Amino acid sequence: PGAQARAARAKALAPPAIFKELESLAAIPEAGTFGATMTVPYFYTGANVAVVDLAMEIGLDRLKFTEANGKQSAELNFAAKAVRPDGAVAAKFTDTVKLSFGTEVEASEFLKRHYRYEHQFRLAPGKYAVRVAFGSGETGLGRAEALLEIGGWDGKALAVSGIALARETRKADAAAAALESRKALVSLGAEIIPAGSSLFKRGEPCKAYFEIYDPSRAAANAPKL
């Protein structure tokens, strides 16, 4: 019974089999981008440490919903890697997003729009190819790749972050960001919602968020800006 219980627990905690396929797909260099666009702005959190705010816009017309407990449900699985020029993996993560709608009509309407996905992770300065593969169930749905170069910063000189582009903002909620363990991109009480593409339609709002790091501002007698 003890061995059976351990085996059952291991099976319950095991990640979906599709993660292995997605991780393999995310590891393939020059496999191209399909089904999604992606941006990877970065922001320093300390000397030679940056948080990458990965944002994607995904077409989900091939996603299949199943009915469970009177609701239309589906899961999106993600596997990502940040790879150095020599092929070494500097960072990686997997993630699952659960989707649920009350009716088939709501699920159908959802599939007509691009889905926005966001995930933050930390990297040291350097050059990387960030690759993300995503799928659902046993089906791979797409892949995105973006090149990223993070400059070195020792915390003693003037520096600037990457640039996050956005179509929309929301009221800043510091408590929610802290609970989610993420860095919020906030200015003047508004939080920027990073776009997963650098392409904007004519007439759309286009906002840009970046940070400037000036160590002299930490001095007690620093002038107010």
Number of C-alpha atoms within 10 A of each C-alpha: 6 7 8 9 10 11 12 12 11 11 11 10 9 9 14 15 10 19 23 12 18 24 21 13 20 26 22 10 12 9 13 12 16 14 17 23 21 25 26 26 22 26 23 26 12 12 13 16 19 22 19 22 22 22 22 22 20 23 19 19 14 14 16 16 18 12 14 10 7 10 16 20 19 19 17 17 23 24 25 24 22 26 22 16 11 7 12 11 15 15 16 17 14 16 13 16 11 9 14 16 17 13 13 15 10 12 19 15 9 15 15 11 13 16 14 18 16 16 13 15 16 17 17 18 17 14 15 23 20 25 27 28 28 28 23 21 15 12 15 20 21 22 25 23 25 17 13 21 14 21 16 15 19 11 16 11 10 12 16 15 17 20 17 26 22 19 14 15 15 11 11 17 13 15 9 11 13 11 8 10 10 15 16 18 20 18 12 7 13 15 18 22 21 28 27 24 19 13 10 13 7 7 6 9 10 15 16 12 18 16 16 12 17 13 13 13 12 8 8 7 8 10 8 5 4
